[in-house]
């Protein structure tokens, strides 16, 4: 089925070039997130890649109560908006409550609904009614065809500008599997679809009081997903994943990103 491209600022999702959502898992500090954003801007300019900057202000679903969370919603959204304005790129972050949707809508270009919350009707309604672009991550517990119900909710509440992100499906305990067929089925259903390369290699709760992962496999899955026909790739990246305050085992080292983006762009051109 033909899927209509989506304009996000001066970028296009579903066009001739893949769209990349890039950034660290969480805002570790103001200085850190600015440094990451500026480096990503340079990398993407060199690679000729279109990108959206991503960082979470709050990691609300951490494994342990002692894990790093982040900063208040409004503070985080204002910071991301400042980054987007200075660098000239759209920004995105995740929201967890209807109240956060209202706050984020003042500053953020794309509101991201986490996979665990993808069936929360009140949250979907709140995001839809902001008028912002909405990205819903497919729950690890859902089949691709189940997302038609999420799409129906978004449309019922007036949202026409949305897309979905595949991020793996639960496979036994502490493991996820990325089924590339999902990308085909979602797109055949008429939806724009991104592939989350880094969360798909998570091992949820695999390290006892925190999530483990196989970050070395994220580029492998990203290449496969682009070849399978996704519209873009979501990648969390960090200058030193071993010291990241959240999801370090899954993030791609910043130094390895330039070569990967160029490779993914070439694969996308061949696949389309």
C-alpha positions in Angstrom: 0.0 0.0 0.0 1.2 3.5 -0.9 2.1 5.5 2.2 2.0 9.3 2.1 5.2 11.0 3.3 5.1 13.1 6.4 6.7 16.6 6.6 8.3 17.3 10.0 9.7 20.8 9.8 12.1 20.8 6.9 12.5 17.0 7.0 10.5 14.3 5.3 9.6 10.9 6.7 8.8 8.4 4.0 10.7 10.2 1.3 13.7 9.6 -0.8 16.1 9.7 2.2 15.8 7.9 5.5 15.0 9.9 8.6 17.1 9.4 11.7 16.1 10.0 15.3 19.3 10.3 17.2 20.4 11.3 20.6 21.3 10.0 24.1 18.9 8.0 26.2 18.4 10.7 28.8 19.4 14.3 29.6 22.4 13.6 31.9 23.1 17.3 32.3 22.6 20.5 30.3 26.2 20.6 29.2 26.2 17.0 28.1 23.0 17.2 26.0 24.2 20.4 24.2 27.5 18.7 23.4 25.8 15.6 22.0 23.4 17.7 19.9 26.1 19.8 18.4 28.2 16.7 17.6 25.2 15.0 16.0 24.5 18.0 13.9 28.0 18.0 12.5 28.0 14.2 11.9 24.6 14.4 10.1 25.7 17.4 8.0 28.8 15.5 6.9 26.8 12.3 6.1 24.0 14.2 4.3 21.5 12.7 6.8 18.3 14.2 7.9 17.8 13.9 11.6 15.6 14.6 14.6 17.4 15.2 18.0 16.1 13.0 20.8 16.7 12.9 24.6 14.4 12.0 27.4 13.9 14.4 30.3 12.7 11.6 32.6 13.1 7.8 32.4 9.9 6.8 34.1 10.2 3.0 33.6 13.6 2.3 35.1 14.2 -1.2 36.5 15.3 -0.1 39.9 13.9 2.7 42.1 17.6 3.8 42.6 18.3 4.3 38.9 18.8 7.8 37.4 15.6 9.4 36.3 16.4 12.8 34.8 14.9 16.3 35.2 11.4 17.9 35.4 9.3 17.8 32.3 9.1 21.5 31.6 12.8 22.1 32.2 13.7 19.2 29.9 11.3 20.3 27.1 12.5 23.9 27.3 16.1 22.7 27.0 15.3 20.6 24.0 13.4 23.4 22.3 16.4 25.7 22.8 18.6 23.0 21.1 16.2 22.6 18.3 16.0 26.4 17.7 19.8 26.9 17.7 20.6 23.9 15.5 17.6 24.2 13.2 16.5 20.6 13.8 13.2 19.1 15.1 13.3 17.6 18.5 11.5 14.7 20.2 11.0 13.3 23.7 8.8 10.7 25.4 5.8 11.6 27.4 4.2 9.4 30.1 1.0 11.2 31.3 -1.6 13.5 29.7 -0.2 16.4 31.8 3.2 15.8 30.2 1.7 15.8 26.7 0.3 19.3 27.4 3.7 20.6 28.6 5.7 19.0 25.8 3.4 20.3 23.1 4.5 23.8 23.9 8.1 23.0 23.0 8.5 19.6 21.2 8.0 18.8 17.5 7.3 15.1 17.9 5.6 13.6 21.0 6.8 10.0 21.6 4.6 7.5 23.4 6.6 4.7 25.0 6.0 1.1 24.0 4.7 0.2 27.5 2.1 2.9 27.2 1.0 2.5 23.6 -2.5 1.3 24.6 -3.2 4.0 27.2 -6.2 5.7 25.7 -6.0 8.9 27.8 -2.3 9.4 26.9 -3.0 8.8 23.2 -5.9 11.2 23.3 -3.9 13.9 25.0 -1.1 13.6 22.5 -3.4 13.5 19.5 -5.2 16.6 20.7 -2.0 18.7 20.9 -1.8 18.9 17.1 1.8 17.8 17.2 3.3 14.9 15.3 3.0 11.7 17.4 5.3 8.7 17.3 3.9 5.6 19.0 6.4 2.8 19.8 4.8 -0.6 19.2 4.5 -2.5 22.5 6.7 -5.5 23.0 3.5 -7.4 23.7 1.7 -6.5 20.4 1.6 -7.9 16.9 2.0 -5.5 14.0 -1.6 -5.7 13.0 -2.7 -4.7 16.5 -1.4 -1.2 15.8 -4.4 -0.5 13.7 -6.3 -0.1 17.0 -3.7 2.5 18.1 -4.1 4.3 14.7 -7.9 4.3 15.1 -7.6 6.0 18.5 -5.2 8.6 17.2 -7.5 9.4 14.2 -10.6 9.4 16.4 -9.0 12.1 18.5 -8.1 14.2 15.5 -4.5 13.2 14.8 -3.5 12.6 11.2 0.2 13.2 11.5 1.6 10.1 13.2 4.0 7.2 12.7 4.9 4.0 14.4 8.2 2.6 15.7 9.1 -1.1 15.8 11.3 -1.9 18.8 11.2 -5.7 19.1 8.9 -8.2 20.7 9.2 -10.1 24.0 10.8 -13.5 23.5 10.8 -15.4 26.8 12.4 -13.8 29.8 14.8 -10.9 29.6 15.0 -11.0 25.8 13.6 -9.3 22.7 13.6 -10.3 19.1 13.3 -7.9 16.1 11.0 -9.4 13.5 11.7 -7.7 10.2 8.4 -8.9 8.8 6.7 -6.4 11.2 8.2 -3.5 9.2 6.6 -4.9 6.0 3.2 -5.5 7.6 3.0 -2.1 9.3 3.9 -0.4 6.0 1.5 -2.5 4.0 -1.2 -1.4 6.5 -0.6 2.1 5.4 1.6 3.4 8.2 5.0 5.1 8.2 7.4 3.1 10.3 10.7 3.7 12.0 12.9 1.0 13.4 14.4 1.4 16.9 17.8 -0.3 16.5 19.0 0.2 20.0 16.0 -0.7 22.2 15.5 -3.8 20.0 18.8 -5.2 21.4 17.8 -4.7 25.0 17.7 -7.5 27.6 15.0 -6.0 29.9 16.0 -6.5 33.5 18.8 -8.7 32.3 21.4 -7.4 34.7 19.2 -7.8 37.8 18.6 -4.3 38.9 19.1 -2.8 35.5 18.6 -3.6 31.8 21.3 -5.3 29.9 21.7 -5.4 26.1 23.7 -6.3 23.0 24.7 -2.9 21.6 27.1 -4.5 19.2 24.1 -5.9 17.3 22.3 -2.6 16.9 24.1 -1.7 13.6 23.4 -5.2 12.3 19.6 -4.8 12.9 19.6 -1.3 11.6 21.1 -2.4 8.3 18.5 -5.3 8.1 15.6 -2.9 8.9 16.6 -0.4 6.2 16.9 -3.2 3.7 13.5 -4.4 4.7 12.0 -1.0 3.8 11.5 1.0 6.9 11.2 4.8 6.6 13.9 5.6 9.1 15.9 4.5 12.1 15.9 5.5 15.8 19.3 5.2 17.4 20.4 6.1 20.8 24.0 7.1 20.9 26.5 8.2 23.6 30.1 9.5 23.6 30.9 6.8 26.1 28.2 4.2 26.5 30.0 2.5 29.4 29.4 5.6 31.5 25.9 6.4 30.3 23.3 6.9 33.1 20.7 4.9 31.3 20.7 2.1 28.6 24.4 2.2 28.2 24.7 -1.4 27.0 22.4 -0.7 24.0 23.7 2.7 22.8 26.0 3.0 19.8 29.3 4.9 20.5 29.1 8.3 18.9 32.5 7.7 17.2 30.9 4.8 15.2 27.9 6.7 14.0 29.3 8.5 10.9 30.1 5.3 9.1 26.9 3.7 10.1 24.7 6.6 8.8 26.4 6.6 5.5 26.0 2.9 5.1 22.3 3.0 6.1 21.8 5.8 3.6 23.3 3.7 0.8 21.2 0.7 1.7 18.0 2.8 1.7 18.8 4.1 -1.8 19.1 0.5 -3.0 16.1 -0.8 -1.2 13.7 1.9 -2.5 
